[in-house]
Amino acid sequence: MSFDSASILFFLLAGVALAALDLSRERSARSSLSERYGWLAMLAALAHPLAWWVADAFALPGELTPFLAFDLMAASAIGAAAANRSPGGKAFLPLVLAAAAALSLGVQQLPQQGAGVSGALMASILLCAVLVGTAAECARHARLDPAVRGPVSLLALLAGAAAVLQLAVALLIATAREGSPHAMQLLAAAGIAWLVLKLALLSTLLKLFAARRLEASDRLSRSLVDKANASMTDLRVIAQAFYQLPGKVLVTDAGGRILFANADARRMLAYPETTDRLLEDLFVAVQPTGHQQVRALFERPDAQAELVQVRMTTVDCGGHEYHLLQLDLLPFDYDTLRSLLVDSRNDAPHEASGLLDHHFAIAAMADGWFRLLDPVDRYAASGLFWDKLRILSGSDSEISYLESSIATASAAQGWLRLRNGGGLSVALRKLNTPEHKLFYRVEMRLVDDATQANAHAPCADARDGRPEANP
């Protein structure tokens, strides 16, 4: 084969551009074995054309055929890159170097011994043999690895075409007459075809790099997905087992936000929407009874009151604090109910709260009630609730409205104008014990703006909401 300077310069520039294009892409910290062999093939493929261009540019004498040993190394490295392993193990690289040295020495020594074999003929025959092996290795591996089948199959095709070209060059050298113009033209055309095939091989190697990176990325993604699925499966099994765990259990974060409730807890709480709700939202009242233990009053949707004991266990997980709450139903007891709703209640100066029995008689009242009624009634702790309201207010129509409303509904609210000025907001709620005994929760609040409060009392007399006119 013979080359001209323009073809070689184009090949060198194109090869460097392809290498720069691959280097500009984002790369992993460690290159794969396929990429290392591919870069060896690319560098070795540039050696012979570069030596030819330097010798031509500077008019250097000497035989350049031994530099085809680098093409032999490139062909072997292409096969190793396609297989993603070293053929022959650790002995691969020494064997390639030995073959390249044998080619170089043979090109120099055989013509001098008069054996009738030229250096160019020997180089073409050896290159043809190695390229046939490369094509066979690529074709075999294309069947074994579907992920890189496209670029590896193309490498096999190009290596086979390069082997055919070298065989044609060997036949041309062996049969052509020395100095034949026709043979020189054919060798020049073969040189251009050889450079084109090498450029196509380099481009296909870059495609192989990309396919290998995509394969590694997909393999990593599948591994991560498999691990995530396995973890999620474990979590689902644990969550399902925890959901079916005997006992009533809640899990909250450090702020009291409910994260999980098992089946028994949801049944006891009448299946409320617990996720992301605060623990205080579930219970009417909460009273500490010991270390990480409280009693609570829970109101079911059917207005039935339940007394619950809550035992808390703190769990630290990944630097975050969580609370495991075990709920146990307590026997219903009025003393416990009074302790939760009245005794432990610290009313604000403008509030009053308490309990009424099923006849609306006062069962227990918090201290706010006594601050409100003691100045006008020494017997604030007993008697009918409606009578006490009439002592505080002359709004008979509003008191009658409250009586009739709570008799027919589970809750009622009204506003009374106090005799000493100001207003009193009254809210009543009907509750049942587990034995279906009735009692009432009452909450009262002093209201300074009587006119605004009157808007929430639809049955109050018009004169109840404004000061009486002087006669």
Number of C-alpha atoms within 10 A of each C-alpha: 23 13 19 13 14 10 15 21 15 12 20 20 11 15 21 14 12 16 17 11 11 15 10 8 9 7 10 8 6 7 11 17 16 23 22 16 23 25 21 19 26 27 17 21 27 22 18 19 23 16 14 21 20 13 15 14 10 8 9 10 8 7 12 15 20 21 21 24 27 24 26 26 23 27 30 25 28 30 31 25 27 33 23 18 16 18 16 10 8 9 10 16 16 10 13 19 15 13 16 22 15 14 24 21 13 18 24 16 14 15 14 13 9 9 9 11 16 18 21 18 22 19 24 24 18 21 26 26 15 21 28 20 19 26 27 17 21 28 23 16 20 22 13 12 13 10 16 21 19 15 23 31 20 21 28 27 17 20 29 21 18 25 24 16 20 25 19 18 23 21 14 17 20 15 10 13 12 10 8 9 11 11 18 18 13 15 19 16 14 19 21 18 15 18 21 15 17 23 20 16 25 25 19 19 26 20 18 24 23 17 18 19 17 14 14 14 12 13 12 12 12 12 12 12 12 12 12 12 12 12 12 12 12 12 12 12 12 12 14 13 12 16 20 13 14 12 15 22 23 24 23 23 18 14 11 15 19 22 16 20 23 20 20 19 22 18 12 17 20 13 14 15 12 18 13 13 15 16 15 13 11 18 18 13 19 20 17 14 12 9 8 12 15 16 25 25 21 21 20 18 11 10 16 17 22 23 24 21 20 23 19 20 12 15 15 10 8 6 7 9 13 21 21 17 20 18 21 17 15 14 11 15 12 11 10 17 19 18 15 20 24 20 16 14 20 14 15 10 13 15 20 24 23 23 24 20 16 15 11 17 18 20 19 21 23 22 19 20 21 16 14 17 17 12 9 11 13 10 11 20 19 13 13 16 19 17 13 18 18 15 13 19 20 15 20 16 14 22 22 13 18 22 15 12 16 17 12 9 10 14 18 19 20 23 29 29 27 20 13 8 11 18 24 24 20 21 18 23 17 20 22 18 17 13 8 10 11 18 20 23 16 21 19 20 19 21 20 13 11 22 16 12 20 24 13 13 19 13 16 22 14 9 11 22 22 13 12 8 6 4 3
